[in-house]
Amino acid sequence: MHSARPIRNVVLYVALVAIAGMFALPLIWMVAVSLTPPTELATVTFLPQHPQFDAYGDVLHSESFDFLLYARNTLILVVLSLFGTLACSSIAAYGFSRISFPGRDLLFGVCLATMMIPFPVVMVPQYMLFKQIGWIGTTLPLWVPASFGHAFNIFLLRQFFMGIPRDLEESAMIDGCSRWACFVKIILPLATPALTVVALFHTLAIWNDLVAPLIYLVHKEQFTLSLGLQFLQSRSGNTPWNQMMAAATLIVLPVLVLFVIAQRAFIRGIATTGLKE
């Protein structure tokens, strides 16, 4: 009985490592191609025989791909949209979870129903609206709509808020704390894990978004990383694959670092502030 448990654990760990390796395989291949010299690109090998970092230098000094400029533009969009979606989504989630008002459940259902609408359905009406107000060619369409919240973020935060005991708010209100003060001083600090998850998901969505910048941005100085990579590929049809993979690696690297940091913050938040009824 006891000898079967270690064998089962070993099999489970081997299976998990195999699955993780399958998911990591594209990333490993991308880095391997970025280190492959141009003379070896035509050969069918997974790992380069003579790895070189020249492709990264060529990308960083390329006139068609200004990495630092595109990274700055993307980071600005992430910060602006992240502030808006965290603020508005958390306020809406608090209202749906803590405040009773007529039609609350119906309104929340309508909010969830918006997740069923794909972006291509609203793409043309949004473009016409932003064109009427003169936002085409600016970055405003890429971060202002985030200030109206997102249905998935509202749903996620609402479910977490509902798990926080109401006794904390009631005790604070008895001591004279207002509803807004309870939200800022009690709910938000306890909701650090959920806010971290929302921030991570939203950052990944903005960082990897290609369709919206492709539609609304006109000037090259406003390009994001994903749009700059697409521009590099379409403009330079003969760009070596090692340079393309080097550019993709540079784009993915900050996301991987952010994921590691957010994962640690998420675990630490659950261990120190997470509360459930």
Buried (B, 14 or more C-beta within 10 A) or exposed (E): EEEEEEEEEEEEEEEEEEEEEEEEEEEEEBBBBBBBBEEBEEEEEEEBEEEBEEBBEBBBEBEBBBBEBBBEBBBBBBEBBBBBBBEBBBBBBBBBBBEEEEEEEEBBEEBBEEEEEEEEEEEEEBBEEBEEEEBBBBBBBBBBBBBEBBBBBBBBBBEBBBBBEEEBBEEBEEEEBEBEEBBEEBBBEBBBBBBBBBBBBBBBBBBBBEEBBBBBBEEEEBBBBBBBBBBBBEEBEEBBEBBBBBBBBBBBEBBEEBEEEBEEBBEBBBEEEBEEE
